[in-house]
Amino acid sequence: HPPVPPHTPIQEPFAYLSFLAGQTRQIRLGTNVYLLGIRHPFVAARAIATLDVVSGGRAEVGVGAGWLREEWLAAGLDPRTRGARLDEALGICKRLWSERVVEHKGAFYEFPPVMFEPKPVQQPHPPLLIGGESDAALRRAARMASGWYGLGHTPEGVGEAVARVRKALAVEGRST
């Protein structure tokens, strides 16, 4: 079960963060674990780029594949594809944010050459963080992200998780 009661209002994060951007001038604004894979990458990339533009380059984006199967089923998607969908959507977003013209033919998304605006203020894109504890999440963070979000770690217990992240980075030939 989700850690919040089902009647809890959950706002669309990038709309809410864009509102907060207009109320602040210095704080960074971002998501913890946004389920990018259940959204079309055009919609997500535009929401994220818009936040980065209206905040003057203060957006940070935490994404994850998600663990709650019911969210995927409610979206009409096979939860077994969540990791692959996230990887493909994240790759598309990165290209939309950084390339003049993007064309894509993948397992889940296909589109002819398109131009995409706005581009984020932060180039090539806002910092991307991957959330999750699975080996797949750690590999994804090492391969595709600027950082990693752990879940429920204490100061005493985080060392093991950090060691796992470092090992995944080493496999990808990265140190940070």
Phi, psi and chi 1 to 4 in degrees:
 res  aa     phi    psi   chi1   chi2   chi3   chi4
   1 HIS       -  147.6  -63.6  -72.9      -      -
   2 PRO   -63.2  154.5   -3.4    6.4      -      -
   3 PRO   -77.6    3.4   25.6  -31.8      -      -
   4 VAL  -123.3  148.2  -65.3      -      -      -
   5 PRO   -62.6  148.0  -17.3   26.3      -      -
   6 PRO   -62.4  -21.4    2.8   -4.8      -      -
   7 HIS   -87.8    2.7   60.7  -83.9      -      -
   8 THR   -71.5  125.9  -57.8      -      -      -
   9 PRO   -69.2  130.4   11.3  -11.7      -      -
  10 ILE  -120.4  116.2  -61.5  174.6      -      -
  11 GLN   -77.2  157.9  -48.5  -60.9  -29.2      -
  12 GLU   -70.3  119.5 -164.2  -68.1  -43.8      -
  13 PRO   -63.2  -40.4   18.1  -26.6      -      -
  14 PHE   -77.1  -28.9  -64.6  105.1      -      -
  15 ALA   -66.1  -45.9      -      -      -      -
  16 TYR   -65.5  -43.2 -162.2   77.3      -      -
  17 LEU   -66.6  -32.2  -70.1  168.9      -      -
  18 SER   -65.5  -39.7  -68.6      -      -      -
  19 PHE   -59.5  -47.7  166.3   77.3      -      -
  20 LEU   -63.6  -32.2  -67.3  175.7      -      -
  21 ALA   -60.0  -36.6      -      -      -      -
  22 GLY   -72.8  -15.3      -      -      -      -
  23 GLN   -99.7   -6.7  -51.9  -60.9  -49.4      -
  24 THR  -132.9  169.5   62.0      -      -      -
  25 ARG  -130.7  -19.7  -65.4  -71.1  169.3 -103.8
  26 GLN  -126.0  -30.5  -66.0 -178.5   -9.4      -
  27 ILE   -68.6  147.3   64.0  168.7      -      -
  28 ARG   -76.1  149.1  -53.2  -81.8  -53.5  159.7
  29 LEU  -127.7  125.2  -57.5  158.0      -      -
  30 GLY  -162.9  173.5      -      -      -      -
  31 THR   -99.1  157.9   55.7      -      -      -
  32 ASN   -86.8  -77.0 -172.6  -20.4      -      -
  33 VAL  -130.2   95.9  179.9      -      -      -
  34 TYR   -87.8  129.6  177.4   73.1      -      -
  35 LEU   -82.6   77.0  -61.7 -177.1      -      -
  36 LEU   -58.6  -35.5  175.1   62.1      -      -
  37 GLY   -66.2  -18.3      -      -      -      -
  38 ILE   -95.7    5.1   65.4  171.8      -      -
  39 ARG  -117.7  152.8  -67.9  156.3  173.5   97.1
  40 HIS   -70.2  136.9 -165.3  -75.1      -      -
  41 PRO   -60.5  -29.9    1.5   -5.8      -      -
  42 PHE   -62.5  -45.1  -76.9    2.6      -      -
  43 VAL   -65.4  -47.9  173.7      -      -      -
  44 ALA   -65.2  -45.5      -      -      -      -
  45 ALA   -61.1  -38.8      -      -      -      -
  46 ARG   -69.6  -41.9  178.8  146.4  -63.2  120.6
  47 ALA   -62.1  -42.6      -      -      -      -
  48 ILE   -69.3  -44.6  -66.6  163.0      -      -
  49 ALA   -63.1  -40.0      -      -      -      -
  50 THR   -60.8  -45.9  -61.5      -      -      -
  51 LEU   -58.3  -44.1  171.3   61.4      -      -
  52 ASP   -63.7  -39.1 -158.0   52.1      -      -
  53 VAL   -68.5  -52.1  168.8      -      -      -
  54 VAL   -68.8  -21.5  -58.2      -      -      -
  55 SER   -92.4   -1.6   71.5      -      -      -
  56 GLY    70.4   31.4      -      -      -      -
  57 GLY    88.3   35.2      -      -      -      -
  58 ARG  -110.7   11.9  -66.0 -176.8  -74.3  140.3
  59 ALA   -79.7  144.2      -      -      -      -
  60 GLU  -134.0  145.5  -64.1 -170.0   11.4      -
  61 VAL  -127.8  112.4 -175.8      -      -      -
  62 GLY  -101.5  126.0      -      -      -      -
  63 VAL  -128.1  161.3  -60.4      -      -      -
  64 GLY  -158.5  166.4      -      -      -      -
  65 ALA   -79.4  -24.0      -      -      -      -
  66 GLY    87.0  153.8      -      -      -      -
  67 TRP  -118.8  -14.4   57.2  -90.9      -      -
  68 LEU   -90.0  102.4 -172.3   60.2      -      -
  69 ARG   -54.8  -36.3  -65.0  176.1   50.3   83.3
  70 GLU   -61.8  -30.8  -71.1   78.5    6.1      -
  71 GLU   -63.2  -42.5  -71.4  176.1  -57.9      -
  72 TRP   -69.0  -43.0  -73.4   81.0      -      -
  73 LEU   -63.4  -39.9  -65.5  170.6      -      -
  74 ALA   -63.0  -30.4      -      -      -      -
  75 ALA   -83.7   -0.1      -      -      -      -
  76 GLY    77.2   24.2      -      -      -      -
  77 LEU  -119.0  150.9  -60.0  171.0      -      -
  78 ASP   -76.3  115.1 -178.1   -9.3      -      -
  79 PRO   -61.4  -20.0    8.1  -12.1      -      -
  80 ARG   -68.4  -15.8  -65.9  173.1  -64.4 -176.9
  81 THR   -97.1    6.1   66.2      -      -      -
  82 ARG   -60.7  -41.7   64.0 -172.5 -174.6  -93.1
  83 GLY   -66.4  -46.5      -      -      -      -
  84 ALA   -65.2  -39.1      -      -      -      -
  85 ARG   -64.0  -44.1  -81.9 -175.6  179.8  -83.3
  86 LEU   -60.9  -46.4  172.4   57.3      -      -
  87 ASP   -58.7  -46.4  -71.8   -9.6      -      -
  88 GLU   -66.6  -45.5 -172.2  171.8  -21.0      -
  89 ALA   -62.6  -41.2      -      -      -      -
  90 LEU   -64.8  -42.1 -168.0   53.0      -      -
  91 GLY   -61.4  -40.6      -      -      -      -
  92 ILE   -65.2  -46.1  -68.6  168.3      -      -
  93 CYS   -57.0  -46.2  -73.6      -      -      -
  94 LYS   -57.9  -41.5  -74.6  179.0  167.1 -175.6
  95 ARG   -69.6  -41.7  -66.4 -175.9   62.2 -146.5
  96 LEU   -60.6  -36.8  -69.2  170.2      -      -
  97 TRP   -75.2  -21.9  -66.7  -33.9      -      -
  98 SER  -122.8  -16.2   61.6      -      -      -
  99 GLU  -108.4  148.4  -63.3  177.1   18.5      -
 100 ARG   -67.4  -47.1 -172.3  173.6  163.1  -82.4
 101 VAL  -129.1  134.3  177.2      -      -      -
 102 VAL  -127.9  133.5  177.8      -      -      -
 103 GLU  -127.5  145.4  178.4  177.2    9.4      -
 104 HIS  -149.7  138.1 -177.1   79.8      -      -
 105 LYS  -138.0  106.0 -175.5  173.4 -176.1  173.5
 106 GLY  -130.9 -167.5      -      -      -      -
 107 ALA   -71.0  -31.3      -      -      -      -
 108 PHE  -119.2  -23.8  -55.2  104.5      -      -
 109 TYR  -132.2  142.9  -54.6  100.4      -      -
 110 GLU  -147.9  134.2 -179.2  175.6  -16.3      -
 111 PHE  -157.9  151.0   51.0   88.5      -      -
 112 PRO   -74.8  177.4   29.4  -34.9      -      -
 113 PRO   -55.3  129.4  -23.7   32.2      -      -
 114 VAL  -135.2  154.2  -63.1      -      -      -
 115 MET  -103.2  145.6  -64.5 -179.8   79.6      -
 116 PHE  -132.2  129.1 -178.6   87.0      -      -
 117 GLU  -140.1  153.4  -66.2  -66.4  -23.8      -
 118 PRO   -82.7  156.1   32.6  -35.4      -      -
 119 LYS   -83.8  147.6  -59.1  -68.7 -171.3 -143.7
 120 PRO   -63.3  155.7  -14.8   25.3      -      -
 121 VAL   -66.0  -45.3  171.5      -      -      -
 122 GLN   -77.1  124.6  -60.6  175.5   88.8      -
 123 GLN  -116.4  140.2  -76.7  -65.1  -53.6      -
 124 PRO   -78.4  -14.6   28.5  -32.8      -      -
 125 HIS  -169.8  167.0   50.0   72.8      -      -
 126 PRO   -61.2  157.8  -21.2   31.3      -      -
 127 PRO   -55.7  134.4  -22.5   31.5      -      -
 128 LEU  -111.0  129.2  -61.5  169.9      -      -
 129 LEU  -122.4  139.0  -53.2  159.7      -      -
 130 ILE  -106.7  129.8  -58.2  -66.7      -      -
 131 GLY  -100.4  148.9      -      -      -      -
 132 GLY   138.2  159.5      -      -      -      -
 133 GLU  -112.1  -13.0  -65.1  -69.5  -36.2      -
 134 SER   -70.8  161.6   68.5      -      -      -
 135 ASP   -59.7  -37.7  -71.0  -21.9      -      -
 136 ALA   -62.8  -41.6      -      -      -      -
 137 ALA   -64.2  -41.1      -      -      -      -
 138 LEU   -67.1  -40.1  -62.9  179.3      -      -
 139 ARG   -63.3  -42.2  -74.4 -169.1  -54.7  -90.1
 140 ARG   -61.2  -44.9 -176.5  174.9  -67.0  110.7
 141 ALA   -60.6  -44.0      -      -      -      -
 142 ALA   -67.0  -34.6      -      -      -      -
 143 ARG   -83.8  -36.9 -173.5  175.6   67.0 -107.7
 144 MET  -125.0   -2.5  -56.4 -179.5   82.1      -
 145 ALA  -127.3  169.8      -      -      -      -
 146 SER   -90.8  -13.9  -36.8      -      -      -
 147 GLY  -171.1 -174.9      -      -      -      -
 148 TRP  -139.4  141.6  167.7   76.0      -      -
 149 TYR  -106.9  121.6  -85.3  129.2      -      -
 150 GLY   -91.1  168.4      -      -      -      -
 151 LEU  -124.1  119.8  -57.2  169.8      -      -
 152 GLY    69.3   26.8      -      -      -      -
 153 HIS   -84.6  145.6  -66.3  -75.5      -      -
 154 THR   -97.3  161.4   63.6      -      -      -
 155 PRO   -56.6  -34.4  -26.9   35.0      -      -
 156 GLU   -72.8  -30.2  -60.4   78.7   25.3      -
 157 GLY  -102.2   -4.6      -      -      -      -
 158 VAL   -72.9  -19.7   74.3      -      -      -
 159 GLY   -56.8  -42.3      -      -      -      -
 160 GLU   -63.5  -41.8 -178.6 -178.9  -32.4      -
 161 ALA   -64.8  -42.8      -      -      -      -
 162 VAL   -61.5  -39.1  170.0      -      -      -
 163 ALA   -63.0  -39.5      -      -      -      -
 164 ARG   -64.5  -40.4  -69.9  176.8   61.9 -143.3
 165 VAL   -63.8  -45.5  170.5      -      -      -
 166 ARG   -61.2  -38.6  -73.5 -173.3  175.5  139.8
 167 LYS   -64.5  -42.9 -178.6  177.9  176.7 -175.8
 168 ALA   -63.6  -40.1      -      -      -      -
 169 LEU   -62.2  -42.7  -76.7  167.1      -      -
 170 ALA   -61.8  -40.1      -      -      -      -
 171 VAL   -61.3  -34.2  168.5      -      -      -
 172 GLU   -85.7   -0.5  -68.3  -63.5  -36.9      -
 173 GLY    76.6   25.6      -      -      -      -
 174 ARG  -118.6  154.7  -66.2  176.9   60.0 -168.4
 175 SER  -111.4  -20.3   59.7      -      -      -
 176 THR  -140.6      -   59.7      -      -      -
